[in-house]
Amino acid sequence: MRRMYEFTCSDGHKTESLVSQETRAVPCKTCALTAQRIISAVRPKLDPISGDFPGATMKWAKGRQKQILHERKYNPEG
């Protein structure tokens, strides 16, 4: 199975490639040096609706209220 992995070369270029799970090195797309596979940082996304993260929930609620007010302003009938 092919997956998207991030690679970096000795010059510091970071690239992504769709490769098999066994692939550990690929040619750098920028400079053609050998780029080694690295572990990418995970970018978590908090679920604001669950209530588990009060700050995210409050931000979502404020944004939702603004959206509702905006929609009512431009559609007073409905």
MOPAC internal coordinates of N, CA, C and O (Angstrom, degrees):
PM7 1SCF
backbone

  N    0.0000 0     0.00 0     0.00 0    0    0    0
  C    1.4361 1     0.00 0     0.00 0    1    0    0
  C    1.5311 1   108.70 1     0.00 0    2    1    0
  O    1.2310 1   120.94 1   -39.06 1    3    2    1
  N    1.3116 1   115.80 1   140.94 1    3    2    1
  C    1.4619 1   121.15 1  -179.68 1    5    3    2
  C    1.5253 1   109.29 1   -96.27 1    6    5    3
  O    1.2310 1   121.36 1   -38.57 1    7    6    5
  N    1.3244 1   115.01 1   141.43 1    7    6    5
  C    1.4628 1   121.68 1   179.51 1    9    7    6
  C    1.5169 1   109.37 1  -136.90 1   10    9    7
  O    1.2310 1   121.34 1   -17.86 1   11   10    9
  N    1.3341 1   115.04 1   162.14 1   11   10    9
  C    1.4610 1   121.14 1   177.35 1   13   11   10
  C    1.5305 1   108.34 1   -88.54 1   14   13   11
  O    1.2310 1   121.06 1   -57.13 1   15   14   13
  N    1.3355 1   115.58 1   122.87 1   15   14   13
  C    1.4610 1   121.59 1   178.15 1   17   15   14
  C    1.5232 1   108.99 1  -126.28 1   18   17   15
  O    1.2310 1   121.29 1   -24.31 1   19   18   17
  N    1.3315 1   115.13 1   155.69 1   19   18   17
  C    1.4626 1   121.29 1   177.97 1   21   19   18
  C    1.5307 1   108.14 1  -101.60 1   22   21   19
  O    1.2310 1   121.22 1   -40.46 1   23   22   21
  N    1.3284 1   115.26 1   139.54 1   23   22   21
  C    1.4550 1   121.84 1  -178.87 1   25   23   22
  C    1.5176 1   109.01 1  -129.07 1   26   25   23
  O    1.2310 1   120.84 1   -28.89 1   27   26   25
  N    1.3472 1   116.00 1   151.11 1   27   26   25
  C    1.4548 1   120.92 1   175.13 1   29   27   26
  C    1.5285 1   109.68 1  -136.10 1   30   29   27
  O    1.2310 1   121.16 1   -37.29 1   31   30   29
  N    1.3284 1   115.38 1   142.71 1   31   30   29
  C    1.4684 1   120.40 1   179.82 1   33   31   30
  C    1.5280 1   109.18 1  -101.96 1   34   33   31
  O    1.2310 1   120.43 1    -4.07 1   35   34   33
  N    1.3353 1   116.78 1   175.93 1   35   34   33
  C    1.4672 1   121.03 1  -178.36 1   37   35   34
  C    1.5290 1   112.32 1   -67.93 1   38   37   35
  O    1.2310 1   119.59 1   162.07 1   39   38   37
  N    1.3370 1   118.39 1   -17.93 1   39   38   37
  C    1.4673 1   121.41 1   176.05 1   41   39   38
  C    1.5281 1   112.31 1   -84.84 1   42   41   39
  O    1.2310 1   120.29 1   175.70 1   43   42   41
  N    1.3390 1   117.05 1    -4.30 1   43   42   41
  C    1.4590 1   120.84 1   176.66 1   45   43   42
  C    1.5143 1   115.12 1    93.00 1   46   45   43
  O    1.2310 1   119.53 1  -175.32 1   47   46   45
  N    1.3259 1   118.50 1     4.68 1   47   46   45
  C    1.4599 1   120.57 1   177.58 1   49   47   46
  C    1.5290 1   109.66 1   -73.20 1   50   49   47
  O    1.2310 1   120.22 1   -44.97 1   51   50   49
  N    1.3213 1   117.19 1   135.03 1   51   50   49
  C    1.4627 1   121.30 1   176.58 1   53   51   50
  C    1.5186 1   108.58 1  -112.20 1   54   53   51
  O    1.2310 1   121.15 1   -49.02 1   55   54   53
  N    1.3232 1   115.40 1   130.98 1   55   54   53
  C    1.4560 1   120.71 1   179.21 1   57   55   54
  C    1.5186 1   109.05 1  -137.95 1   58   57   55
  O    1.2310 1   120.82 1   -18.06 1   59   58   57
  N    1.3094 1   116.04 1   161.94 1   59   58   57
  C    1.4539 1   122.13 1   175.93 1   61   59   58
  C    1.5234 1   108.56 1  -116.06 1   62   61   59
  O    1.2310 1   120.94 1   -35.64 1   63   62   61
  N    1.3237 1   115.81 1   144.36 1   63   62   61
  C    1.4533 1   120.62 1   178.17 1   65   63   62
  C    1.5180 1   109.90 1  -142.34 1   66   65   63
  O    1.2310 1   121.25 1   -34.10 1   67   66   65
  N    1.3097 1   115.21 1   145.90 1   67   66   65
  C    1.4556 1   121.97 1   175.37 1   69   67   66
  C    1.5181 1   106.88 1   -91.74 1   70   69   67
  O    1.2310 1   120.75 1   -74.79 1   71   70   69
  N    1.3459 1   116.17 1   105.21 1   71   70   69
  C    1.4636 1   121.57 1  -173.62 1   73   71   70
  C    1.5216 1   109.89 1  -136.25 1   74   73   71
  O    1.2310 1   120.92 1    -8.23 1   75   74   73
  N    1.3168 1   115.85 1   171.77 1   75   74   73
  C    1.4667 1   120.18 1   176.31 1   77   75   74
  C    1.5273 1   109.18 1   -72.49 1   78   77   75
  O    1.2310 1   120.84 1   -18.50 1   79   78   77
  N    1.3017 1   116.00 1   161.50 1   79   78   77
  C    1.4575 1   122.17 1  -175.51 1   81   79   78
  C    1.5290 1   111.85 1   -64.60 1   82   81   79
  O    1.2310 1   119.77 1   152.57 1   83   82   81
  N    1.3132 1   118.05 1   -27.43 1   83   82   81
  C    1.4572 1   122.28 1  -177.52 1   85   83   82
  C    1.5278 1   112.80 1   -79.22 1   86   85   83
  O    1.2310 1   119.33 1   162.61 1   87   86   85
  N    1.3252 1   118.89 1   -17.39 1   87   86   85
  C    1.4631 1   122.61 1  -176.17 1   89   87   86
  C    1.5159 1   110.29 1   -68.44 1   90   89   87
  O    1.2310 1   120.79 1   -54.55 1   91   90   89
  N    1.3391 1   116.10 1   125.45 1   91   90   89
  C    1.4671 1   121.66 1  -179.37 1   93   91   90
  C    1.5261 1   112.65 1  -111.11 1   94   93   91
  O    1.2310 1   119.83 1   161.65 1   95   94   93
  N    1.3468 1   117.92 1   -18.35 1   95   94   93
  C    1.4583 1   121.33 1  -178.29 1   97   95   94
  C    1.5219 1   109.54 1  -146.73 1   98   97   95
  O    1.2310 1   121.24 1   -35.06 1   99   98   97
  N    1.3272 1   115.24 1   144.94 1   99   98   97
  C    1.4655 1   122.70 1   177.10 1  101   99   98
  C    1.5222 1   108.29 1  -141.43 1  102  101   99
  O    1.2310 1   119.53 1   -18.70 1  103  102  101
  N    1.3222 1   118.50 1   161.30 1  103  102  101
  C    1.4615 1   119.72 1   173.94 1  105  103  102
  C    1.5345 1   109.83 1   -68.95 1  106  105  103
  O    1.2310 1   120.51 1   -42.99 1  107  106  105
  N    1.3192 1   116.62 1   137.01 1  107  106  105
  C    1.4670 1   121.57 1   178.01 1  109  107  106
  C    1.5226 1   109.05 1   -64.29 1  110  109  107
  O    1.2310 1   120.18 1   -45.76 1  111  110  109
  N    1.3169 1   117.26 1   134.24 1  111  110  109
  C    1.4627 1   121.33 1  -178.60 1  113  111  110
  C    1.5275 1   111.90 1   -72.71 1  114  113  111
  O    1.2310 1   120.24 1   162.64 1  115  114  113
  N    1.3399 1   117.14 1   -17.36 1  115  114  113
  C    1.4601 1   121.08 1  -178.09 1  117  115  114
  C    1.5246 1   112.25 1   -93.07 1  118  117  115
  O    1.2310 1   120.68 1   131.90 1  119  118  117
  N    1.3522 1   116.31 1   -48.10 1  119  118  117
  C    1.4659 1   119.25 1  -173.09 1  121  119  118
  C    1.5242 1   114.46 1  -121.02 1  122  121  119
  O    1.2310 1   119.39 1   175.49 1  123  122  121
  N    1.3275 1   118.77 1    -4.51 1  123  122  121
  C    1.4646 1   124.96 1   178.41 1  125  123  122
  C    1.5283 1   114.22 1    72.98 1  126  125  123
  O    1.2310 1   119.16 1  -173.83 1  127  126  125
  N    1.3320 1   119.20 1     6.17 1  127  126  125
  C    1.4583 1   121.00 1   171.86 1  129  127  126
  C    1.5267 1   108.24 1   -71.99 1  130  129  127
  O    1.2310 1   120.56 1   -13.38 1  131  130  129
  N    1.3169 1   116.54 1   166.62 1  131  130  129
  C    1.4599 1   120.20 1   177.98 1  133  131  130
  C    1.5226 1   109.30 1   -74.07 1  134  133  131
  O    1.2310 1   120.86 1   -53.47 1  135  134  133
  N    1.3179 1   115.97 1   126.53 1  135  134  133
  C    1.4611 1   122.31 1   178.98 1  137  135  134
  C    1.5222 1   109.01 1  -107.64 1  138  137  135
  O    1.2310 1   120.53 1   -50.15 1  139  138  137
  N    1.3102 1   116.60 1   129.85 1  139  138  137
  C    1.4568 1   122.84 1  -179.40 1  141  139  138
  C    1.5239 1   110.26 1   -93.13 1  142  141  139
  O    1.2310 1   120.69 1   -34.24 1  143  142  141
  N    1.3184 1   116.28 1   145.76 1  143  142  141
  C    1.4643 1   121.02 1   178.35 1  145  143  142
  C    1.5252 1   108.76 1   -70.76 1  146  145  143
  O    1.2310 1   121.18 1   -41.64 1  147  146  145
  N    1.3250 1   115.34 1   138.36 1  147  146  145
  C    1.4578 1   120.66 1   179.50 1  149  147  146
  C    1.5240 1   109.42 1  -124.41 1  150  149  147
  O    1.2310 1   121.41 1   -16.23 1  151  150  149
  N    1.3173 1   114.91 1   163.77 1  151  150  149
  C    1.4607 1   120.34 1   175.88 1  153  151  150
  C    1.5181 1   106.70 1   -87.75 1  154  153  151
  O    1.2310 1   120.40 1   -60.34 1  155  154  153
  N    1.3094 1   116.84 1   119.66 1  155  154  153
  C    1.4563 1   122.03 1  -178.40 1  157  155  154
  C    1.5210 1   110.39 1   -81.28 1  158  157  155
  O    1.2310 1   121.16 1   -30.74 1  159  158  157
  N    1.3148 1   115.39 1   149.26 1  159  158  157
  C    1.4618 1   120.67 1   176.00 1  161  159  158
  C    1.5258 1   109.12 1   -70.35 1  162  161  159
  O    1.2310 1   121.07 1   -40.46 1  163  162  161
  N    1.2958 1   115.55 1   139.54 1  163  162  161
  C    1.4627 1   121.27 1   179.37 1  165  163  162
  C    1.5222 1   108.50 1   -84.13 1  166  165  163
  O    1.2310 1   120.46 1   -41.97 1  167  166  165
  N    1.3100 1   116.73 1   138.03 1  167  166  165
  C    1.4630 1   121.53 1   177.72 1  169  167  166
  C    1.5231 1   108.24 1  -110.00 1  170  169  167
  O    1.2310 1   120.78 1   -87.15 1  171  170  169
  N    1.3194 1   116.10 1    92.85 1  171  170  169
  C    1.4654 1   118.15 1  -178.18 1  173  171  170
  C    1.5184 1   111.35 1   -73.22 1  174  173  171
  O    1.2310 1   121.35 1   -29.53 1  175  174  173
  N    1.2996 1   115.02 1   150.47 1  175  174  173
  C    1.4537 1   120.45 1   176.18 1  177  175  174
  C    1.5232 1   106.87 1  -122.88 1  178  177  175
  O    1.2310 1   120.89 1   -57.55 1  179  178  177
  N    1.3186 1   115.90 1   122.45 1  179  178  177
  C    1.4523 1   120.53 1  -178.95 1  181  179  178
  C    1.5157 1   109.91 1   -77.17 1  182  181  179
  O    1.2310 1   121.04 1   -38.90 1  183  182  181
  N    1.3172 1   115.62 1   141.10 1  183  182  181
  C    1.4552 1   121.39 1   177.52 1  185  183  182
  C    1.5230 1   108.43 1   -87.84 1  186  185  183
  O    1.2310 1   119.29 1   -74.73 1  187  186  185
  N    1.3308 1   118.96 1   105.27 1  187  186  185
  C    1.4609 1   120.50 1  -175.26 1  189  187  186
  C    1.5187 1   113.88 1   -72.15 1  190  189  187
  O    1.2310 1   119.32 1   158.64 1  191  190  189
  N    1.3021 1   118.90 1   -21.36 1  191  190  189
  C    1.4572 1   121.22 1  -174.30 1  193  191  190
  C    1.5326 1   111.81 1   -81.91 1  194  193  191
  O    1.2310 1   119.69 1   155.72 1  195  194  193
  N    1.3258 1   118.20 1   -24.28 1  195  194  193
  C    1.4607 1   120.95 1  -175.77 1  197  195  194
  C    1.5202 1   113.07 1   -67.10 1  198  197  195
  O    1.2310 1   119.78 1   153.27 1  199  198  197
  N    1.3427 1   118.03 1   -26.73 1  199  198  197
  C    1.4588 1   121.15 1  -177.31 1  201  199  198
  C    1.5135 1   112.81 1    87.72 1  202  201  199
  O    1.2310 1   119.58 1   177.71 1  203  202  201
  N    1.3267 1   118.41 1    -2.29 1  203  202  201
  C    1.4567 1   121.37 1   179.97 1  205  203  202
  C    1.5275 1   112.45 1   -72.77 1  206  205  203
  O    1.2310 1   120.37 1   158.56 1  207  206  205
  N    1.3105 1   116.89 1   -21.44 1  207  206  205
  C    1.4571 1   122.07 1  -177.96 1  209  207  206
  C    1.5278 1   108.07 1  -124.54 1  210  209  207
  O    1.2310 1   119.73 1   -88.24 1  211  210  209
  N    1.3315 1   118.11 1    91.76 1  211  210  209
  C    1.4648 1   121.79 1  -172.51 1  213  211  210
  C    1.5263 1   114.25 1   -55.51 1  214  213  211
  O    1.2310 1   119.66 1   140.90 1  215  214  213
  N    1.3333 1   118.24 1   -39.10 1  215  214  213
  C    1.4650 1   120.22 1   179.72 1  217  215  214
  C    1.5175 1   111.67 1   -63.06 1  218  217  215
  O    1.2310 1   120.78 1   135.55 1  219  218  217
  N    1.3258 1   116.11 1   -44.45 1  219  218  217
  C    1.4591 1   120.66 1   179.80 1  221  219  218
  C    1.5243 1   110.41 1   -68.25 1  222  221  219
  O    1.2310 1   120.58 1   143.60 1  223  222  221
  N    1.3311 1   116.50 1   -36.40 1  223  222  221
  C    1.4614 1   120.28 1   179.09 1  225  223  222
  C    1.5194 1   110.87 1   -64.79 1  226  225  223
  O    1.2310 1   120.36 1   135.95 1  227  226  225
  N    1.3334 1   116.91 1   -44.05 1  227  226  225
  C    1.4735 1   120.43 1   179.36 1  229  227  226
  C    1.5259 1   110.92 1   -64.71 1  230  229  227
  O    1.2310 1   120.16 1   139.92 1  231  230  229
  N    1.3240 1   117.29 1   -40.08 1  231  230  229
  C    1.4653 1   120.77 1   178.08 1  233  231  230
  C    1.5202 1   110.07 1   -62.87 1  234  233  231
  O    1.2310 1   120.29 1   136.49 1  235  234  233
  N    1.3280 1   117.05 1   -43.51 1  235  234  233
  C    1.4543 1   120.72 1   178.86 1  237  235  234
  C    1.5239 1   110.50 1   -63.05 1  238  237  235
  O    1.2310 1   120.06 1   136.17 1  239  238  237
  N    1.3420 1   117.50 1   -43.83 1  239  238  237
  C    1.4620 1   121.87 1  -177.97 1  241  239  238
  C    1.5327 1   111.07 1   -63.24 1  242  241  239
  O    1.2310 1   120.11 1   137.87 1  243  242  241
  N    1.3193 1   117.40 1   -42.13 1  243  242  241
  C    1.4695 1   120.68 1   178.17 1  245  243  242
  C    1.5257 1   110.60 1   -63.83 1  246  245  243
  O    1.2310 1   120.55 1   135.62 1  247  246  245
  N    1.3263 1   116.55 1   -44.38 1  247  246  245
  C    1.4587 1   120.36 1   178.83 1  249  247  246
  C    1.5224 1   111.64 1   -63.25 1  250  249  247
  O    1.2310 1   120.55 1   141.87 1  251  250  249
  N    1.3157 1   116.55 1   -38.13 1  251  250  249
  C    1.4664 1   121.13 1   179.29 1  253  251  250
  C    1.5195 1   110.83 1   -66.81 1  254  253  251
  O    1.2310 1   120.05 1   139.10 1  255  254  253
  N    1.3351 1   117.51 1   -40.90 1  255  254  253
  C    1.4664 1   120.98 1   177.94 1  257  255  254
  C    1.5333 1   111.01 1   -63.02 1  258  257  255
  O    1.2310 1   120.44 1   137.89 1  259  258  257
  N    1.3232 1   116.76 1   -42.11 1  259  258  257
  C    1.4697 1   120.30 1   177.54 1  261  259  258
  C    1.5176 1   110.67 1   -61.52 1  262  261  259
  O    1.2310 1   120.62 1   138.66 1  263  262  261
  N    1.3237 1   116.41 1   -41.34 1  263  262  261
  C    1.4618 1   120.90 1  -179.69 1  265  263  262
  C    1.5284 1   110.32 1   -64.50 1  266  265  263
  O    1.2310 1   120.00 1   137.22 1  267  266  265
  N    1.3174 1   117.61 1   -42.78 1  267  266  265
  C    1.4668 1   121.31 1   179.81 1  269  267  266
  C    1.5234 1   110.46 1   -63.95 1  270  269  267
  O    1.2310 1   119.99 1   135.16 1  271  270  269
  N    1.3305 1   117.63 1   -44.84 1  271  270  269
  C    1.4674 1   121.09 1   178.71 1  273  271  270
  C    1.5281 1   111.01 1   -61.77 1  274  273  271
  O    1.2310 1   120.80 1   138.82 1  275  274  273
  N    1.3219 1   116.08 1   -41.18 1  275  274  273
  C    1.4616 1   120.91 1   178.82 1  277  275  274
  C    1.5288 1   110.60 1   -63.11 1  278  277  275
  O    1.2310 1   120.42 1   136.75 1  279  278  277
  N    1.3282 1   116.80 1   -43.25 1  279  278  277
  C    1.4636 1   120.52 1  -179.79 1  281  279  278
  C    1.5353 1   111.37 1   -66.53 1  282  281  279
  O    1.2310 1   120.50 1   141.87 1  283  282  281
  N    1.3165 1   116.65 1   -38.13 1  283  282  281
  C    1.4698 1   119.94 1   179.25 1  285  283  282
  C    1.5171 1   111.40 1   -69.30 1  286  285  283
  O    1.2310 1   120.33 1   146.55 1  287  286  285
  N    1.3162 1   116.98 1   -33.45 1  287  286  285
  C    1.4652 1   121.71 1   179.54 1  289  287  286
  C    1.5378 1   110.13 1   -63.80 1  290  289  287
  O    1.2310 1   120.86 1   138.69 1  291  290  289
  N    1.3172 1   115.97 1   -41.31 1  291  290  289
  C    1.4652 1   120.02 1  -176.23 1  293  291  290
  C    1.5154 1   113.73 1   -94.51 1  294  293  291
  O    1.2310 1   120.20 1   176.74 1  295  294  293
  N    1.3440 1   117.23 1    -3.26 1  295  294  293
  C    1.4506 1   121.41 1   176.34 1  297  295  294
  C    1.5311 1   108.29 1  -142.20 1  298  297  295
  O    1.2310 1   119.65 1  -107.14 1  299  298  297
  N    1.3456 1   118.28 1    72.86 1  299  298  297
  C    1.4559 1   121.01 1  -173.28 1  301  299  298
  C    1.5303 1   113.83 1   -66.68 1  302  301  299
  O    1.2310 1   119.55 1   162.51 1  303  302  301
  N    1.3257 1   118.47 1   -17.49 1  303  302  301
  C    1.4640 1   121.41 1  -178.52 1  305  303  302
  C    1.5115 1   112.93 1   -80.55 1  306  305  303
  O    1.2310 1   120.28 1   158.05 1  307  306  305
  N    1.3097 1   117.07 1   -21.95 1  307  306  305
  C    1.3735 1   113.84 1  -168.63 1  309  307  306
  C    1.4076 1   130.31 1  -134.89 1  310  309  307
  O    1.2310 1   120.10 1   180.00 1  311  310  309

